């Protein structure tokens, strides 16, 4: 069994594919339309208020940290609940079912975007709340926006997270799983870091916004393929 040293702690890998799966799934989750659209709303508001790059980067750092910590704590709570559930071999099946259902819903978003049945987009009300807080353009407001985004986007992006949490509950102790969550959530915020790093160039940000509006449906289709592949792999391994 492969092991790695993480801050002086020996972390069992469980199997050789667990770490790459966590990293890959975190990257998949990071490109969901909800997370990216929320970040673009935030940056667009900063431009509307004509804030300097230094201000945008400062509030961006706290915004990303807030999302990271909130999403990590959500995962930690679910991981603890899975560990306490007491039937570890059933949990991955639940996770696989969950991610498969959301994969099918993403297919629905691609082929039938106007159907109001079980939408997996961030609601208009949530967008308005995020925009209202973003207009304050302060560090405390950035922290609040980060918490709101992490909570509001979880129903939109949480399927992959739940699937990985179910694997970690089977393969790792609670402490080991928590370390993997730190890695997962770092992957999750990487596109947000990129967006804010490029925030000094308004043309680049507007290009991101136009691409998100133009290719949002393609993102749903890509997510659907990746989610269904992850679900199929989990069913194959644990059924």
Secondary structure, 3 states (H helix, E strand, C coil): CCEEEECCEEEECCCCCHHHHHHHHHHHHHCCHHHHHHHHHHHHHHHHCCCCHHHHHHHHHHHHHHHHHHHHHHHHHHHHHHHHHCCHHHHHHHHHHHHHHHHHHHHHHHHCCCCCCCCCCCCHHHHHHHHHHHCCCCHHHHHHHHHHHHHHHHHHHHHHHHHHHHHHHHHCCHHHHHHHHHHHHHHHHHHHHHHHHCCCCHHHHHHHHHHHHHHHHHHHHHHHHHHHHHHHHHHHHHC
